[in-house]
């Protein structure tokens, strides 16, 4: 019988692994620019808040941005106020939320199963690919998971440990705040459904709860959601501006109920989340053949701890599977709960030869694939890698840099596996830390100049000179964010013909010093193709510069004209 990994390990092992974990999450902070998808638009909105003082209604350029509430952008703007560096600030909310989520998972495991379960919950969550991937991105989902995990932590403590009205209020407050961060933040409240089943089916004595506590729960949720919802509605309803009224309607209805019931993008089949689990939840999902039967046995005994954690996770999966619109991040809130539910079982599972063999195989495949891909990037002919770089603005040096980092990670992974020998837990955490260190310090900084459009906008600034005026048409958020001067733009969602008509009037006011930056496939009928300048490729699109003098004299854009381009 093999010893329990953490129980008989040297005292320094767990703290050292914890240091590696924190290092991996920190690695690369400040080394890259915001990159699509989502990151540039959130940073652009946060920067606008700082510049204008308008915090209730986020903007994307001159238009209101009504696709997400502003809570995440508030956190980015507040981070900037703290550190005064956007390259650090835009990633801080995700980083801090990840650390909070890990602490909450460990503390909840301790309260439910005892201290020995803590490292299994924390490291088990960390090694799953989706966790660190989201922790190192400036998207809303890591912050949302921090809030949903906080809510679930408080609600489970209230239902299973201590019937305190303050815990209930904290849980519902976090759920309310999560709701105005991303509309599904209310999901932790679904934990009351498996709790009702447990009240009937379990033989265990559960804490008694007072009906008056419900008032605290309702008050907590209203307070959390009201942080933004109340002042936003107060301003919008008292205003005569139709744009604010349209913003409120979009946020309250289209981006919530309509988006869920009748999604207009990211439409996926019912089994889509199985694909997500089999890839982004590696290596944890590899233990499903052992975990699922063990969980089922405990559910049959109506163990309240498993019933609430697993029942809630199943309800979240069903909730998102019922919607036609699906993205891999939607089920991310389940992952911490599943890590906590697995924690007390991992000690026993890791003694099994089959479990260890599966995890060692995962590490070997990960290192081999990374090494093979890196070697291919370094040795393939330029013609063979052209399809990879075409349209992205990347060059051969960037590809070679990626190849070297991949080979470096593969080599470190191999060394770790040799040194760790039979300690698969140590190897898992160390190799995962090496992976995300390479990601943060190598892969993303290498891709950043091109993917963030920083290199493209630098070329634009150099080509037009410091005294020229610049306008954007058909732009993406990263172009406005990375521009080296104040720019003019004519809207993001406004119809093409209207943008062109405004661009025409703007260019003709000073054609000798004004330039238009736009997508090559949206050149329009009134620009002389011989006078426009190809400025390069970025984000799978070719971009051009048109001086004001390139406008064909006497040409007007027809009202019926529309650019025949696909949306990003």
C-alpha positions as CSV (number, residue, x, y, z in Angstrom):
1,X,0.0,0.0,0.0
2,X,1.5,3.4,-1.0
3,X,1.5,6.2,1.6
4,X,-0.9,9.1,1.3
5,X,0.9,11.8,-0.8
6,X,0.6,14.8,1.5
7,X,0.3,13.0,4.9
8,X,3.8,11.4,4.8
9,X,5.5,14.1,2.7
10,X,8.3,16.3,4.0
11,X,7.1,19.4,5.8
12,X,8.6,21.7,3.1
13,X,6.8,20.0,0.2
14,X,3.4,21.5,0.5
15,X,4.6,25.1,1.1
16,X,7.0,24.7,-1.8
17,X,4.3,23.5,-4.1
18,X,2.1,26.4,-2.9
19,X,4.9,28.8,-3.8
20,X,5.1,27.3,-7.3
21,X,1.4,27.7,-7.7
22,X,1.4,31.4,-6.8
23,X,4.5,31.9,-9.0
24,X,2.8,30.3,-12.0
25,X,-0.2,32.6,-11.6
26,X,1.9,35.7,-11.3
27,X,4.3,34.8,-14.1
28,X,4.0,37.2,-17.0
29,X,2.1,39.9,-15.2
30,X,2.9,43.2,-16.9
31,X,4.6,41.5,-19.9
32,X,1.9,41.7,-22.5
33,X,-0.9,43.9,-23.8
34,X,-4.7,43.2,-23.8
35,X,-5.4,40.7,-26.6
36,X,-8.6,39.5,-28.2
37,X,-11.1,38.2,-27.5
38,X,-12.8,40.5,-24.9
39,X,-9.7,41.9,-23.2
40,X,-9.2,45.1,-25.3
41,X,-12.9,46.1,-25.1
42,X,-12.9,45.8,-21.3
43,X,-9.7,47.7,-20.9
44,X,-10.9,50.4,-23.4
45,X,-14.1,50.8,-21.3
46,X,-12.1,50.9,-18.0
47,X,-9.7,53.5,-19.5
48,X,-12.7,55.6,-20.6
49,X,-14.1,55.5,-17.1
50,X,-10.8,56.9,-15.7
51,X,-10.6,59.6,-18.4
52,X,-14.2,60.7,-18.3
53,X,-15.4,59.9,-14.8
54,X,-18.4,58.2,-16.3
55,X,-18.6,54.9,-14.3
56,X,-22.3,53.9,-14.5
57,X,-22.5,53.5,-18.3
58,X,-19.4,51.9,-20.0
59,X,-18.5,53.1,-23.4
60,X,-16.8,51.6,-26.5
61,X,-15.5,54.7,-28.2
62,X,-18.4,57.1,-28.7
63,X,-21.1,54.4,-28.2
64,X,-22.5,52.9,-25.1
65,X,-21.3,49.4,-24.5
66,X,-24.4,47.4,-23.5
67,X,-23.2,43.8,-23.6
68,X,-21.9,43.4,-20.1
69,X,-22.4,45.2,-16.8
70,X,-19.5,47.5,-15.7
71,X,-18.5,45.7,-12.5
72,X,-15.5,44.0,-14.1
73,X,-14.4,47.2,-15.7
74,X,-14.7,49.0,-12.4
75,X,-12.3,46.5,-10.9
76,X,-9.8,47.1,-13.8
77,X,-10.1,50.8,-13.4
78,X,-9.6,50.6,-9.6
79,X,-6.6,48.4,-10.2
80,X,-5.1,51.1,-12.5
81,X,-5.7,53.7,-9.8
82,X,-3.7,51.5,-7.5
83,X,-0.7,50.5,-9.7
84,X,-0.8,53.2,-12.5
85,X,0.2,50.7,-15.1
86,X,-2.5,49.3,-17.5
87,X,-0.3,46.2,-18.4
88,X,-0.5,45.1,-14.8
89,X,-3.9,46.5,-13.8
90,X,-5.9,44.8,-16.5
91,X,-4.9,41.4,-15.3
92,X,-5.1,42.1,-11.5
93,X,-8.8,41.3,-11.0
94,X,-8.5,37.9,-12.5
95,X,-5.3,37.1,-10.6
96,X,-6.8,38.1,-7.2
97,X,-10.0,36.3,-8.0
98,X,-8.1,33.1,-8.7
99,X,-6.2,33.3,-5.4
100,X,-9.4,34.0,-3.6
101,X,-11.1,31.0,-5.3
102,X,-8.2,28.7,-4.3
103,X,-8.4,29.9,-0.7
104,X,-12.1,29.4,-0.6
105,X,-11.9,25.9,-2.1
106,X,-9.2,24.9,0.5
107,X,-11.1,26.4,3.4
108,X,-14.4,24.8,2.4
109,X,-12.6,21.4,2.0
110,X,-11.2,21.9,5.5
111,X,-14.6,22.6,7.0
112,X,-16.3,19.7,5.3
113,X,-13.6,17.0,5.3
114,X,-10.8,18.1,7.6
115,X,-7.3,19.6,7.2
116,X,-6.0,16.7,5.2
117,X,-8.3,17.5,2.3
118,X,-7.1,21.1,1.9
119,X,-4.1,20.4,-0.4
120,X,-6.1,18.1,-2.6
121,X,-8.8,20.7,-3.1
122,X,-6.3,23.5,-3.8
123,X,-3.8,21.7,-6.0
124,X,-6.5,19.6,-7.6
125,X,-8.2,22.8,-8.8
126,X,-5.0,24.4,-9.9
127,X,-3.8,21.6,-12.1
128,X,-7.0,21.6,-14.2
129,X,-6.2,23.5,-17.3
130,X,-9.2,25.8,-17.4
131,X,-8.4,27.3,-14.0
132,X,-5.1,28.9,-14.7
133,X,-6.1,29.7,-18.3
134,X,-8.8,31.9,-17.0
135,X,-6.7,33.2,-14.1
136,X,-4.2,34.6,-16.7
137,X,-6.8,36.2,-18.9
138,X,-8.5,39.6,-18.4
139,X,-12.0,38.2,-19.0
140,X,-15.0,38.4,-16.7
141,X,-15.2,34.7,-16.0
142,X,-12.4,34.3,-13.4
143,X,-13.9,37.2,-11.4
144,X,-17.4,35.7,-11.7
145,X,-16.0,32.4,-10.4
146,X,-14.5,34.2,-7.5
147,X,-17.9,35.6,-6.6
148,X,-19.9,32.4,-7.2
149,X,-17.4,30.4,-5.1
150,X,-17.6,33.0,-2.3
151,X,-21.4,32.8,-2.5
152,X,-21.3,29.0,-2.4
153,X,-18.8,29.0,0.4
154,X,-21.1,31.1,2.6
155,X,-24.3,29.3,1.6
156,X,-22.8,25.9,2.3
157,X,-21.5,27.0,5.7
158,X,-25.0,28.4,6.4
159,X,-26.8,25.2,5.4
160,X,-24.4,22.7,6.8
161,X,-22.4,24.3,9.5
162,X,-23.6,27.5,11.1
163,X,-27.1,28.9,10.6
164,X,-26.0,32.5,10.8
165,X,-28.0,35.2,9.1
166,X,-24.8,37.0,8.3
167,X,-23.5,34.0,6.4
168,X,-26.7,33.8,4.4
169,X,-26.5,37.6,3.7
170,X,-22.9,37.2,2.5
171,X,-23.8,34.4,0.2
172,X,-26.7,36.2,-1.4
173,X,-24.8,39.4,-1.6
174,X,-22.0,37.7,-3.5
175,X,-24.6,36.1,-5.8
176,X,-26.2,39.6,-6.4
177,X,-22.8,41.2,-7.1
178,X,-22.0,38.3,-9.4
179,X,-25.3,38.9,-11.2
180,X,-24.3,42.5,-12.1
181,X,-20.9,41.2,-13.1
182,X,-22.2,38.6,-15.5
183,X,-25.9,37.8,-15.6
184,X,-25.5,34.2,-14.3
185,X,-24.0,35.2,-11.0
186,X,-27.2,34.1,-9.3
187,X,-26.4,30.4,-9.9
188,X,-25.2,29.7,-6.3
189,X,-28.8,30.2,-5.1
190,X,-29.6,26.9,-6.9
191,X,-27.9,25.1,-4.0
192,X,-31.2,25.4,-2.0
193,X,-32.7,22.8,-4.3
194,X,-30.5,19.9,-3.4
195,X,-30.7,21.1,0.2
196,X,-34.4,20.6,0.1
197,X,-33.9,17.0,-1.1
198,X,-31.3,16.4,1.6
199,X,-33.8,17.6,4.3
200,X,-36.1,14.8,3.3
201,X,-33.7,12.0,2.3
202,X,-30.8,12.3,4.7
203,X,-30.7,10.7,8.1
204,X,-28.1,13.2,9.3
205,X,-29.2,16.0,11.6
206,X,-28.9,19.3,9.8
207,X,-28.8,22.7,11.4
208,X,-32.2,24.3,12.0
209,X,-32.8,27.6,10.1
210,X,-35.1,30.4,11.1
211,X,-37.6,31.7,8.6
212,X,-36.6,35.3,9.4
213,X,-33.2,34.5,7.9
214,X,-34.9,34.6,4.5
215,X,-35.2,38.4,4.9
216,X,-31.4,38.6,5.4
217,X,-30.9,36.5,2.3
218,X,-33.2,38.7,0.2
219,X,-31.6,41.9,1.5
220,X,-28.2,40.6,0.7
221,X,-29.0,39.8,-2.9
222,X,-30.7,43.2,-3.4
223,X,-27.7,45.0,-1.9
224,X,-25.3,43.1,-4.1
225,X,-27.3,43.6,-7.4
226,X,-28.1,47.1,-6.3
227,X,-24.5,48.2,-6.3
228,X,-24.9,49.0,-10.0
229,X,-28.5,48.3,-10.9
230,X,-30.1,50.9,-8.6
231,X,-28.0,53.9,-9.6
232,X,-28.0,52.9,-13.3
233,X,-31.8,52.6,-13.4
234,X,-32.2,55.8,-11.4
235,X,-30.1,57.8,-13.9
236,X,-31.5,56.1,-17.0
237,X,-35.2,56.5,-16.0
238,X,-34.8,60.1,-15.0
239,X,-33.0,61.0,-18.2
240,X,-34.6,62.1,-21.5
241,X,-31.7,60.6,-23.5
242,X,-33.1,57.7,-25.6
243,X,-29.6,56.1,-25.7
244,X,-29.7,55.5,-21.9
245,X,-33.2,54.0,-22.2
246,X,-32.1,51.7,-24.9
247,X,-29.0,50.8,-22.8
248,X,-31.2,49.8,-19.8
249,X,-33.5,47.7,-22.0
250,X,-30.6,45.9,-23.6
251,X,-29.0,45.1,-20.3
252,X,-32.2,44.0,-18.5
253,X,-33.8,42.0,-21.3
254,X,-31.7,41.2,-24.4
255,X,-28.4,40.4,-22.6
256,X,-30.2,38.2,-20.0
257,X,-33.4,36.3,-20.9
258,X,-33.2,36.7,-24.6
259,X,-29.5,35.8,-24.8
260,X,-30.2,32.6,-22.7
261,X,-33.4,31.5,-24.4
262,X,-32.8,32.6,-28.0
263,X,-29.0,32.9,-28.3
264,X,-27.9,34.6,-31.5
265,X,-24.2,33.4,-31.4
266,X,-22.1,30.6,-30.0
267,X,-24.9,28.1,-30.9
268,X,-23.6,24.7,-30.0
269,X,-25.1,21.1,-29.8
270,X,-26.3,19.7,-26.5
271,X,-23.2,17.6,-25.9
272,X,-20.8,20.6,-26.3
273,X,-19.9,20.7,-22.6
274,X,-18.8,17.1,-22.7
275,X,-16.1,18.2,-25.1
276,X,-15.2,21.1,-22.8
277,X,-14.8,18.8,-19.8
278,X,-12.7,16.3,-21.8
279,X,-10.2,19.0,-22.8
280,X,-10.1,22.0,-20.5
281,X,-10.7,20.0,-17.3
282,X,-7.6,17.8,-17.9
283,X,-6.1,16.1,-16.0
284,X,-8.9,16.0,-13.4
285,X,-11.5,14.6,-15.8
286,X,-9.2,11.6,-16.3
287,X,-10.2,10.5,-12.8
288,X,-13.9,10.4,-13.7
289,X,-14.0,6.5,-13.9
290,X,-13.0,6.4,-10.3
291,X,-14.7,9.5,-8.9
292,X,-18.1,9.0,-10.4
293,X,-18.9,5.7,-8.8
294,X,-17.5,6.9,-5.5
295,X,-19.7,10.0,-5.7
296,X,-22.7,8.0,-6.6
297,X,-22.3,5.8,-3.5
298,X,-22.2,8.8,-1.3
299,X,-25.2,10.4,-3.0
300,X,-27.2,7.2,-2.4
301,X,-26.5,7.6,1.3
302,X,-27.7,11.2,0.9
303,X,-24.5,12.6,2.4
304,X,-25.4,16.3,2.6
305,X,-21.9,17.5,1.8
306,X,-21.7,15.6,-1.5
307,X,-25.4,16.2,-2.3
308,X,-25.1,19.9,-2.1
309,X,-21.8,20.2,-4.0
310,X,-22.6,17.7,-6.7
311,X,-26.3,18.5,-6.9
312,X,-25.5,22.2,-7.4
313,X,-22.9,21.4,-10.1
314,X,-25.4,19.2,-12.0
315,X,-28.0,21.9,-11.9
316,X,-25.5,24.4,-13.3
317,X,-24.6,21.9,-16.1
318,X,-28.3,21.4,-16.9
319,X,-29.0,25.2,-16.8
320,X,-26.4,25.9,-19.4
321,X,-27.0,22.8,-21.5
322,X,-30.6,24.0,-21.9
323,X,-29.6,27.2,-23.7
324,X,-28.7,27.0,-27.4
325,X,-25.8,29.4,-26.8
326,X,-22.8,27.7,-25.2
327,X,-19.2,28.7,-24.5
328,X,-16.6,26.7,-22.6
329,X,-16.4,29.3,-19.8
330,X,-20.1,29.0,-18.9
331,X,-19.6,25.9,-16.9
332,X,-16.4,27.1,-15.3
333,X,-18.2,27.9,-12.0
334,X,-18.7,24.2,-11.5
335,X,-15.0,23.4,-11.3
336,X,-14.2,24.6,-7.8
337,X,-17.2,22.8,-6.4
338,X,-16.1,19.6,-8.1
339,X,-12.6,20.0,-6.8
340,X,-13.9,20.3,-3.2
341,X,-16.1,17.2,-3.7
342,X,-13.1,15.2,-5.0
343,X,-10.7,16.3,-2.3
344,X,-11.5,13.7,0.4
345,X,-11.3,10.9,-2.2
346,X,-8.0,11.8,-3.9
347,X,-5.9,10.5,-1.0
348,X,-7.2,7.0,-1.6
349,X,-7.4,7.2,-5.3
350,X,-3.8,8.2,-5.7
351,X,-2.7,4.9,-4.0
352,X,-4.2,3.1,-7.0
353,X,-1.7,2.0,-9.7
354,X,-4.2,2.7,-12.5
355,X,-4.8,6.3,-11.3
356,X,-1.1,7.0,-11.1
357,X,-0.5,5.4,-14.5
358,X,-3.2,7.7,-16.1
359,X,-1.7,10.8,-14.5
360,X,1.9,9.9,-15.5
361,X,0.6,9.2,-19.1
362,X,-1.1,12.7,-19.2
363,X,2.2,14.3,-18.2
364,X,4.2,12.3,-20.7
365,X,1.8,13.2,-23.5
366,X,1.7,16.9,-22.6
367,X,5.5,17.1,-22.6
368,X,5.8,15.1,-25.8
369,X,3.3,17.1,-27.7
370,X,4.8,20.4,-26.6
371,X,8.3,19.2,-27.6
372,X,7.2,17.9,-30.9
373,X,5.3,21.1,-31.8
374,X,8.2,23.3,-30.7
375,X,10.6,21.2,-32.8
376,X,8.3,21.5,-35.8
377,X,8.1,25.3,-35.4
378,X,11.9,25.6,-35.3
379,X,12.6,23.2,-38.2
380,X,9.7,23.6,-40.6
381,X,10.4,25.6,-43.8
382,X,9.0,29.2,-44.0
383,X,6.5,28.0,-46.6
384,X,5.1,25.3,-44.3
385,X,4.5,27.7,-41.4
386,X,3.1,30.5,-43.7
387,X,-0.5,29.2,-43.2
388,X,0.0,29.6,-39.4
389,X,1.2,33.2,-39.6
390,X,-0.8,34.4,-42.6
391,X,-3.2,37.2,-41.7
392,X,-2.1,37.4,-38.1
393,X,0.8,39.8,-38.5
394,X,3.2,37.3,-37.0
395,X,6.7,36.8,-38.4
396,X,9.1,33.9,-38.5
397,X,11.0,35.2,-35.5
398,X,7.8,35.1,-33.4
399,X,7.2,31.5,-34.5
400,X,10.8,30.5,-33.6
401,X,10.4,32.2,-30.2
402,X,7.2,30.1,-29.6
403,X,9.1,27.0,-30.7
404,X,11.9,27.6,-28.2
405,X,9.5,28.2,-25.3
406,X,7.7,25.0,-26.1
407,X,10.9,22.9,-26.2
408,X,12.0,24.6,-23.0
409,X,8.8,23.6,-21.3
410,X,9.0,20.1,-22.6
411,X,12.5,19.7,-21.3
412,X,11.6,21.0,-17.8
413,X,8.6,18.7,-17.7
414,X,10.8,15.7,-18.5
415,X,13.3,16.7,-15.8
416,X,10.5,17.1,-13.3
417,X,9.1,13.7,-14.1
418,X,12.5,12.1,-13.7
419,X,13.3,13.8,-10.4
420,X,9.8,13.3,-8.9
421,X,9.9,9.7,-9.9
422,X,7.0,8.0,-8.1
423,X,5.5,11.2,-6.6
424,X,2.9,12.0,-9.3
425,X,1.3,14.8,-7.2
426,X,4.5,16.7,-7.0
427,X,5.1,16.2,-10.7
428,X,1.6,17.3,-11.6
429,X,1.8,20.6,-9.7
430,X,5.4,21.3,-10.8
431,X,4.7,20.6,-14.5
432,X,1.5,22.6,-14.4
433,X,3.4,25.5,-12.8
434,X,6.1,25.2,-15.6
435,X,3.4,25.3,-18.2
436,X,1.7,28.5,-17.0
437,X,5.1,30.1,-16.4
438,X,6.0,29.5,-20.0
439,X,2.5,30.7,-21.1
440,X,2.8,33.9,-19.1
441,X,6.5,34.7,-19.7
442,X,6.9,33.2,-23.2
443,X,3.9,32.4,-25.3
444,X,1.7,35.4,-24.6
445,X,4.5,38.1,-24.7
446,X,5.6,36.6,-28.0
447,X,2.1,36.8,-29.5
448,X,1.3,40.2,-27.9
449,X,2.7,42.7,-30.3
450,X,0.7,41.2,-33.2
451,X,-2.4,39.9,-31.5
452,X,-2.9,43.1,-29.5
453,X,-2.4,45.3,-32.6
454,X,0.4,47.2,-30.9
455,X,2.8,46.6,-33.7
456,X,0.3,47.5,-36.4
457,X,-0.7,50.8,-34.7
458,X,3.0,51.6,-34.2
459,X,3.4,51.2,-38.0
460,X,0.4,53.4,-38.6
461,X,1.8,56.2,-36.4
462,X,5.2,56.0,-38.0
463,X,3.7,56.1,-41.5
464,X,1.4,59.1,-41.1
465,X,3.9,61.1,-38.9
466,X,3.4,62.8,-35.5
467,X,1.4,65.8,-36.8
468,X,-1.3,63.9,-38.8
469,X,-4.8,63.3,-37.6
470,X,-6.2,59.7,-37.7
471,X,-9.7,58.3,-37.9
472,X,-10.8,54.7,-37.6
473,X,-13.4,52.9,-39.7
474,X,-14.4,49.3,-39.3
475,X,-12.1,49.1,-36.3
476,X,-11.7,46.7,-33.5
477,X,-11.2,47.7,-29.8
478,X,-7.5,46.9,-29.9
479,X,-6.9,49.5,-32.6
480,X,-8.5,52.3,-30.6
481,X,-6.7,51.1,-27.4
482,X,-3.3,51.0,-29.1
483,X,-3.5,54.2,-31.1
484,X,-0.6,56.5,-30.4
485,X,-2.7,59.7,-30.5
486,X,-6.3,60.8,-30.0
487,X,-8.3,59.5,-32.8
488,X,-11.7,60.1,-34.4
489,X,-14.1,57.2,-35.0
490,X,-17.6,57.1,-36.3
491,X,-19.2,54.3,-34.2
492,X,-18.7,50.6,-33.7
493,X,-22.1,49.2,-34.6
494,X,-23.3,52.1,-36.8
495,X,-24.2,51.0,-40.3
496,X,-21.3,51.1,-42.8
497,X,-22.9,53.7,-45.1
498,X,-23.3,56.1,-42.2
499,X,-19.7,55.6,-41.0
500,X,-18.5,56.3,-44.6
501,X,-20.6,59.4,-44.9
502,X,-19.2,60.8,-41.7
503,X,-15.7,59.8,-42.7
504,X,-16.1,61.6,-46.0
505,X,-17.1,64.9,-44.3
506,X,-14.2,64.5,-41.8
507,X,-11.5,63.8,-44.4
508,X,-12.6,66.7,-46.7
509,X,-12.2,69.3,-43.8
510,X,-8.4,68.8,-44.0
511,X,-7.4,66.2,-46.6
512,X,-3.7,67.0,-46.5
513,X,-3.2,66.0,-42.9
514,X,-6.0,63.6,-42.2
515,X,-5.8,59.8,-42.6
516,X,-8.3,57.0,-42.5
517,X,-7.4,53.5,-41.1
518,X,-9.8,50.7,-42.2
519,X,-10.1,47.1,-43.2
520,X,-8.9,46.4,-46.7
521,X,-12.1,44.5,-47.6
522,X,-14.2,47.5,-46.6
523,X,-12.5,50.1,-48.8
524,X,-15.7,51.6,-50.1
525,X,-16.6,53.1,-53.5
526,X,-15.0,56.5,-53.2
527,X,-11.4,55.8,-52.4
528,X,-8.8,55.6,-55.2
529,X,-7.3,52.1,-54.8
530,X,-4.0,53.4,-56.3
531,X,-3.5,55.9,-53.4
532,X,-4.3,53.7,-50.4
533,X,-1.4,52.1,-48.5
534,X,-1.3,48.5,-47.3
535,X,-0.2,48.8,-43.7
536,X,-0.1,45.1,-42.7
537,X,-2.1,42.3,-41.3
538,X,-3.4,41.7,-37.8
539,X,-6.1,39.5,-36.2
540,X,-6.7,37.6,-39.5
541,X,-7.5,40.8,-41.4
542,X,-5.6,43.1,-43.8
543,X,-5.6,46.8,-43.0
544,X,-5.0,49.9,-45.1
545,X,-4.3,53.6,-44.7
546,X,-6.1,56.2,-46.9
547,X,-5.0,59.8,-47.0
548,X,-7.6,62.4,-47.4
549,X,-6.3,63.1,-50.9
550,X,-7.3,59.5,-51.9
551,X,-11.0,60.5,-51.9
552,X,-12.2,60.6,-55.5
553,X,-13.4,64.2,-56.2
554,X,-17.2,64.5,-56.5
555,X,-17.9,61.0,-55.2
556,X,-20.6,60.4,-52.7
557,X,-21.3,57.1,-50.9
558,X,-24.7,55.8,-52.0
559,X,-27.2,55.4,-49.2
560,X,-27.8,51.8,-50.3
561,X,-24.1,50.8,-50.1
562,X,-22.9,48.3,-47.5
563,X,-19.5,46.7,-47.0
564,X,-19.5,43.0,-47.8
565,X,-17.4,41.9,-44.9
566,X,-17.7,39.3,-42.2
567,X,-17.8,40.3,-38.5
568,X,-15.0,39.2,-36.2
